[in-house]
Amino acid sequence: MRRAAFKATIVGLVANTALFALKIVFGLMSNSIALISDAINSFTDIASAIAIFIAVKVGRMRADVSHPFGHHRAEPIAGFFVAVLAGVLGFEVIKAAIERIIFKQTVTFGWIPITVLLIVIIVKYSMASYLKKIGKKFDSPAILASAFDSKNDVYISGTAMIGIIAGTLGYPLADPLAAIFVGGWVLKTAYELGSQNVDYLVGKCPPQPLIDKIREKTLSIKGVKGVHDIKAHYVGNFVHVGIHIELDKKLTTFNAHLIVKKVGKAVESLPSIDNVFIHIDPS
């Protein structure tokens, strides 16, 4: 898992660095605010990729004395960092685009920037598919955040390309207007991504279907007469669960302990469950 996660983050870092260089060169040559904004977006992607690389490495470290439940919060922190960067980017893009409309700065349009953005769209779409596959496979919010960001970059670059094409055809206002759309889209996705990772960090309860599966797994163990007070919350991107199970009061301590172990093993077999804390209620 670790090798695949590291490979995914390295791929993201290398690709975003190459795309940033490509876009900033031709963005400055053409003075297109849409293309420059897209280049700024790639720059934040580079910073995000570095943060995610560090987070994946830290998040997969074994539990120790100082962190008895592991380092799982590292990945949501990185995901939140991505959201903050995206929010700053969105605001700056909109600000720059409005200034471009007010001061009517000259833009040199052409088919080379359009070709650059077409290449960017193809690369970003491939990256989004790859990172989404890896993120889902290993339940990594940081890698999924990167995949989410790459997918949005496809729409962002597409909008920038439309603006440049319209400018080339004689509609110069299309360039800053496309940039405003890009900025608004980035702000929206930053909010959604930030909200998701805040939930991981503050210990929100997981979705009800997972709670139902926990109950089902618990009741499937022979000897469990009932289950109640299921409390689950996120610790990073993993879930910790506390449950009360009802056992026959005549059971020996040894047999009760065996049942508790079976319940713990069954519940921890569910995806994203990391720790189960079980309390016995004699009945």
HELIX and SHEET records of a PDB file:
HELIX    1   1 ARG A    2  SER A   30  1                                  29    
HELIX    2   2 ILE A   33  GLY A   59  1                                  27    
HELIX    3   3 ALA A   74  PHE A  103  1                                  30    
HELIX    4   4 TRP A  111  LYS A  137  1                                  27    
HELIX    5   5 PRO A  141  THR A  168  1                                  28    
HELIX    6   6 ALA A  174  VAL A  202  1                                  29    
HELIX    7   7 GLN A  208  LEU A  219  1                                  12    
HELIX    8   8 THR A  253  GLU A  268  1                                  16    
SHEET    1   A 3 GLY A 226  VAL A 235  0                                        
SHEET    2   A 3 PHE A 238  LEU A 247 -1                                        
SHEET    3   A 3 ILE A 273  PRO A 282  1                                        
END                                                                             
